[in-house]
């Protein structure tokens, strides 16, 4: 604008010359520059009406300031040459001035347009980056596979910086095995979402979902790739799948997984060698769980699972079906291999288990069945293995048994007996019979042993040797034992005070931690003196869990209840047991009495037991006396009390308490 003004002034032709005052010229140009600058600073906001008006005002003021202030500082000095026709306008100078003005304005306009466009492009790119930093996905913008920019999420994901990623090839951050999946996302419009793995700076591998789109970035064609980290989601899905098919405690396959594999294995046995199924049940796990609690029991199960896993082949399947029941499926194998594994399982699980400083003994029973030899369906094969397992447990546990034809019939019969026994206990239709205990010296009845009897409405009399093991295995021994105790105590409270009531306790009853309190509460409620009750236990009670059983027995003895060791001589640590606990009585097992007077070894054993009892100041009772020969031999050996069919069979009501038995000669005769 200054150039236009002074060029126009120079184009004037007249007599004389023009004189400019420097101060006014400087002031005019300075004000013009300031006002023009204020006008052009508002160019970016010309979309607003107020900015247009404001820009126009500043431009007009700038032009006016340059023109009028410069003119105010201009003086005309007349010359000697007269003007031709007054003031002559020089056409060439005027055109030059106008062209210069137009060129300045045009150039300024072009620059302003391009500057505004460039600023808009940069603002759009900045807004794009701001939006990208707000997403949960990692985003990168690339040109032909070269990274131009990455958002903060991706930088954090890759443990790098935006500057460190810029200029790198996208393929460098992707695992080599996934680069073929990446390629279409770089050079083509892909609308699918794929999964790939990327490598981070710490050498970790992340699983991500990748999606891509074509965009324009800073005015040029580019591509944007979105990466969403799904590593934790995949871990969670894997965990869910693991829990769906594996036991949470032991990590072994669970029932769902086992059933699925078993069905497929049975189908394959049509063309392959037979498959064998081993059902495993821990023998003394319930006692361990009840005594030490579930945390210790859980650790025992984990030890068992670890031992089983080490015994099998890679193609074999070990599963925990529930509780302390495990199963092993052996596909494509032989009977010899299955038997060998069963023997190793029994041997391995019989070893002590150490948990938190406790040394625990469990053991296992194993039932075996084969497909398609014993069954051609999953359910039938598992049932056959269960039958074999049940037989192994009934035959003494800590052994294995193969399925045999007819086991299913016996099993169903056993199930029927168990169900009927449960109803009989609830209805209290079982009977308690009493067998006399006779003193050899006074020939008086000094006590009775309470024995449970069961007369089934359809089956008739069922032997205790048949239904007592069923009660122990099914857990019915607890209510059955309580019923026998209550019935016998109610009967014995009217007896003379010197007549003892002997009641048997099953080892399974000691699994009840409240057993001493229940017994004491029963005799207190029914009014039987504690010293009139004698509890008979077998040595297996002390072998299975000596510390717990001894604590219970000491609690009962402290209350005045007598304790007798039944079936003495048949255990494995009888002498140690007698030293551990001061019993009131021990009973010679009937197996020794039956051969008394016939077998010299049996006679020697009886004499040794009697001598031991005398030295320990224990009363000794011989049970199973059925012949006169046995009775005479016991009398001659100095046995104090005898019991058996010869002296009286179990009966619903006791015999007279002071009756003499003519079969007993006087010791002094």
Secondary structure, DSSP 8 states (H G I E B T S, - for coil): -HHHHHHHHHTEE-SSEEEE-HHHHHHHHHHHHHHHHHHHTTGGGTTSHHHHHHHHHHHHHHHHHHHHHHHHTEEEE--SS--SSSSEE-HHHHHHHHHHHHHHHHHHHHHHHHHHHHHHHHHHHHHHHHHHTTSSSEEEEEETTEEEEE-HHHHHHHT--HHHHTTSBGGGGB-GGGHHHHHHHHHS---S-EEEEEE-TTS-EEEEEEEEEEEEETTEEEEEEEEEE-HHHHHHHHHHHHHHHB-TTT-SB-HHHHHHHHHHHHHHTTTS--EEEEEEEESSHHHHHHHH-HHHHHHHHHHHHHHHHHHS-TT-EEEEEETTEEEEEE-S--HHHHHHHHHHHHHHHTS-EEETTEEE---EEEEEEEETTT-SSHHHHHHHHHHHHHHHHHTTSSSEEE--TTHHHHHHHHHHHHHHHHHHHHHT--EEEEEEEEETTT--EEEEEEEEEEEETTTEEE-HHHHHHHHHHHTTHHHHHHHHHHHHHHHHTTS-TT-EEEEE--GGGGG-TTHHHHHHHHHHHHT--GGGEEEEEETHHHHHSHHHHHHHHHHHHHTT-EEEEEEETSSS-HHHHHHHS--SEEEE-HHHHHTTTT-HHHHHHHHHHHHHHHHTT-EEEEE---SHHHHHHHHHHT-SEEESTTT---BSS---TT---TTS--TT-
